[in-house]
Amino acid sequence: MVAEVLGPPVLASLLMVIAALAPGVGVRTVLAAVVAVAFTVAVPMTVLVVLARRGRISGHYVPERSERTPVYAGTLVSGGLGMVLLVLLHAPRTLFAVMGGVGTGLVLVLVITLWWKISAHTAVAASVAVTLTGWLGGPWWAMLAVPVVVAWSRVRLRVHTRAQVIAGGVLGAVVALDWLPLLR
């Protein structure tokens, strides 16, 4: 349940919506949030679910390392198309900063996955937690518990080793810290 409720699609969507609406809620910012989530999360997840149901991949979280490269590459293409639309929409700069971090993290996870199965779940959880905490502070500090819970669940499910979740957590935190100055 933790892998679903605190999975990359949910956490990434949360961060993108907050970043899109940070300057204020209006037609343009709501549309930007919808475009970001649609192209970065909804379209790729829909494709994953369809492929998993047809038996083309081993599951919607792609547990087999060898199946991950085309999935991550497809997500980058979809997200890139979304970025073009966000430029045309004059989306808020905060959303572009978040999308830059998402893209950077995805590229790094893709490259590492060519040789080793890093935990994308933990990377996304750490990145979202560090971003929200560093950017918004206050009660968002509680988010720092999320990567710990996600890492525990991934090891408990035996889909990752401790090293893979630690590496994912470190990667996500480093990417977030790199992009965080653009949110301030």
Secondary structure, 3 states (H helix, E strand, C coil): CHHHHCCHHHHHHHHHHHHHHCCCCCHHHHHHHHHHHHHHHHHHHHHHHHHHHCCCCCCCCCCCHHHHHHHHHHHHHHHHHHHHHHHHCCCCHHHHHHHHHHHHHHHHHHHHHCCCCCCHHHHHHHHHHHHHHHHHCHHHHHHHHHHHHHHHHHHHCCCCCHHHHHHHHHHHHHHHHHHHHHHC
